[in-house]
Amino acid sequence: MGGAMSDQPTKPEKSRDDAKFLGAAQGMGSLELKGESFTTRPEIRGRFGVVTSTHWIATAAGMNLLEQGGNAFDAACAVAFTNQVVEPHLNGPGGEAPIILFDAKSEQVKVICGHGPAPQAATIEHFQSAGVSVVPGSGLLPGCVPGAFGAWMTLLREYGTKSVRDVLSRPIELARNGYPTLPRIEVLLTMLKELFENEWTTSAEIYLKNGNIPKTGSLFCNPLLADMYERLLREAESVGGDRDKQIEKAIDVFYQGFIAEEIDKFYRTEVLDTTGQRHKGLLTGQDMAEWRTPIEDPLTYDYHGYTVCKSQSWSQAPVFLQQLALLKGFDLDAMEPNSPDFLHTVTECSKLALADRERFYGDPDFVDVPFDVLLSDKYNDERRKLVGSSASYELRPGTVDGYGGPTFFKTLDDVDFGLDTSSHKGDTCHLDVADRHGNMVSSTPSGGWFRSSPCVPGLGFPVGTRGEMFWVMEGMEDHPNALRPGKRSRTSLTPTIALKDGKPSLAFGSPGGDRQDQWSLLFFLRRVHYGMNLQQAIEYPNFSTKHAPSSFYPRLSQPGNLTIESRMPEETIKEMEKRGHNIKITGPWSQSRGVAAGIDHDEGLLLASASPRSIQSYAIGW
């Protein structure tokens, strides 16, 4: 591995005539430009630093830290804490944040696991005795230790250079003085208004001031959140001027001080959740005090000259690598990126990889996941034979003697778990940063959003509900992802870093729940096999499958599903129907909010891009 970014080329190995992949995108016509193809935004190129995220204000906050002399890790912290303020429907201080990074000094890739474990009182017996067979997707019952704050402070302490005040000043100012309300916030609060007013009154105090829903584009303030951070900052700085001591004190304040105390107190109350019943939470201040953020080695796979780095099996992240291991045996170079052969091959391989996720994945501190087999050529040579000429409607996990557990593959026609959860469905966030020193960081912050749990009194934010991803159902007690005290649920959050010849090349990811590693895979394949630049690869028409069981309440499946953006060529869609796929057409710009950063070592340039799909995502660099 190497640190300096100007030594080694990372240009795509090959590049096709842009007209081949541009002209096929339905809805964009057959526009052809010599030497380039049309995109709604440019691929950002610079030499100082690049920042990209799912909100323009957060991106600007990160760039501001870079220009103040910070590195990529300082900037990422600024982006993350700002995003918690301006996208409160997508993440928050009480949520989760898996972080993957390349550190130029050590020339190593590391994973910071900002995904907290289940409380010590969280047992399968507790849920089953309460008549709960599927962990609800809202309320206090699915609450786990909030890992985001500890993860960002750990990144700042171990790899950054700036202070707690440096990374919190902008978020405090925005929470105190206001930020523009996004359209989705108004939509969600309209759906949640009755729940907030009648049940989650602590949330109504913040988001329904005087009973009013904030209008899109209007300034919205969260003074409780600003007060919380200002108190935390005062206590952190009370230890003196040493940066590391201030960071340690900030961690102590969050996990052992007044914040943990307020969470502990609130979680002893009962609130309504998606079971239709009221339940107390299980999370305690002691659970929070005993947790420390792990720093781990990544799981990796080599593909076409790249080493792709992902987190371990407490996330769905290895699905990305298993898809590559299957696709390695197909000649994707011979397929057009919007052709039926490409869509069919990628979709069927995704189904196989996701089926293995359902059988094998769980917290590696509790279960042994046989990745030496799952990523091996021998295993994937056999699995690849299951990719036939027509769409599969079965869940087909592999078999590894002595490993794995039962699988759940039900549709709404088979089982009804009760309450409509549409108001709790949503998305999440993503950020990528690269700096002139060769540092790179990628993260998918999520959880702790206002749509799934009531705000903790006096703090201005709710705690995440990631415990909904555990299995507690009868017959699933021995599953690798079955609930255990102190165990991490298998999260859907999955940022990526890819190296080329040992040097950092790409940092990328997307919101999107179970489909994160499908959309991110498409971005990567378009870059590697078709020579698209970062913006082209992100904007190209997307597709995905919901064939596998959802990681979210109520954990149901849509067998054979293939969801395709309407910009895909009509002839491709018709052929996919002939091959038996259960087609759902979505809007032309409806799938993925991916962003990406890169380093072109040959040119000495930093790269960044952001999807236009969400309107609010933005990339900056110079």
Buried (B, 14 or more C-beta within 10 A) or exposed (E): BBBEBBEBBBEBBEEBEBBBBBBBBBEBEEEBEEEEBBBEBEBBBBBEBBBBBBBBBBBBBBBBBBEEEBBBBBBBBBBBBBBBBBBBBBBBBBBBBBBBBBBBEEBEBBBBBBBBBBBBBBBBEBBBEBEBBBBBBBBBBBBBBBBBBBBBBBBBBBBBEBBBBBBBBBBBBBBBEBBBBBEBBBBBBEBBBEBBEEBBBBBBBBBBEEEEBBEEEEEBBBEBBBBBBBBBBEBBBEBEEEBEBBBBBBBBBBBBBBBBEBBBEBBEBEBBBBBEBBBBBBBBBBBBBBBEBBBBEBBBBBBBBBBBBBBBBBBBBBBBBBBBBBBBBBEBEEBBBBBBBBBBBBBBBBBBBBBBBBBBBBBBEBBEBBBEBBBEEEBBEEBBEBBEEEBBBEBBBBEBEEBBBBBBBBEEEEEEBEBEBEBBBBBBBBBBBBBBBBBBBBBBBBBBBBBBBBBBBBBBBBBBBBBBBBBBBEEBBEBBBBBBBBBBBBBBBBBBBBBBBEBBBBBBBBBBBBBBBBBBBBBBBBBBBBBBBBBBBBBBBBBBBBBBBBBBBBBBBBBBBBBBBBBBBEEBBEBBBEBBBBBBEBEBBBBBBBBBBBBBBEBEBBBBBBBBBBEBBBBBBE
